[in-house]
Amino acid sequence: SSVPGSFSVGVQWHVENDGSPLPFTRGCSMYVVSPSLLITSGFDVPEPAPLKQGDFGLGLLSFASKIIAEPVRVLPLALSVVYFFVVFLSNGILPGADATQLEARTWEEVRDLSLNFFLVAPSLGLGFSPTVHPMLEGVFNLLLSWAAMFSGFLAEGRPKEGGGLSAFAKVLIGMQFLTSAFYLPYLGLRDSEKDADGPLFLEDLSPTYALVGESKVAPALLASVGVSSVLWGLFARVDEFGGLQERWESFGALLAVDRVGASFLVDLAIFAAFQGWLVDDDVKRRGGA
C-alpha cells in the first residue's frame, strides 16, 4: 500500500447452511487496512455461478436441505396442497361451492360468525348479533380458540426485541382467519431447533412475546372459550333450534350444503393430528432433552 503503515489482507469465504457449504457461494475478498486497523478499501471476487442464486435460489437450497434432514416435513407440505385444493378449489369432494364462485350466502355466513366471535355478542344479547346455528357457532369458536392456543409456541424462532413480527407470529395471526392454510405450510418450512442453540431464557425473548407466549392466564381463558363453545353448540338457542336431536339433525342438513362448516371440521381434524409437531422443539428451548 502507498500509505505508510497500512497493509493488505486477503480472505477466502463461503456460505453455509446447517454447517454444510452451499454451492456457488464461495469467493475471496481483498482489503487495505490502515495503521489504526480500519478497513479503508476493498473488493470482493465471488465464485461465478451458472445462474444468479439470489434470495429464491438460496431459499430453495435451504428448503431442500431441510427436507433431506427431516423427510417427515413432506407430510404437512403435501397435505397443505391437498387442503388448498379440496377446501378452496374442488367441487364434489366437500359440500357447497368452491371459493372462486363467491357465493353470497358464504360471505354472509362468514360475516355472521365473525360478528359472534368468541360468543361475546350473543352472550350479551347485543342487538347487532345475528342468529346462527349454535352448533356451527360452537365449532367455529372452538376452532379459533384452539388456533389461539398455539400462542404458547411464540418462542418459535427465538424472536428478539426490535426484530418485528417473527415468522410464527405471522402464522399465528393468519391461523385466526385461514387456520390450516397457514399452519400446514409452516410445519414444512420452519427452522428446527438445534442442540447447539442451548436453552432459551425468558429474558432473552422480546417482552411482548414473553408476556403473551408464557402467560398462565391466556391458556385458561382460551380453554374456557373452547369449553363454552361446545356447551353453546349443545344447549344454546333452544327456542330457535330445539333440543339435542333436533339441532343435530339440522346441523347435519346444514353441513350437507355448507362448504364453510365442512371446512371447519377438516381444520379440527388437522389440528388434532398436528398439534404436537412443535412440542419437541419447545422442550429443547426450555432445556429439556
Secondary structure, DSSP 8 states (H G I E B T S, - for coil): --STT-EEEEEEE--EETTEE-TT--EEEEEEE-TTS-EEEEEEEE---SS--HHHHHHHHHHHHHHHH-GGGHHHHHHHHHHHIIIII-SSSSSS--GGG--HHHHHHHHHHHHTGGGHHHHHT-TT-----HHHHHHHHHHHHHHHHGGGGTTTT---TTS-S-HHHHHHHHHHHHTHHHHHHHHHHS----GGG----GGGS-HHHHHHHT-SHHHHHHHHHHHHHHHHHHHS-HHHH-SHHHHHHHHHHHHTT-HHHHHHHHHHHHHHHHTTTTHHHHHHHTT--
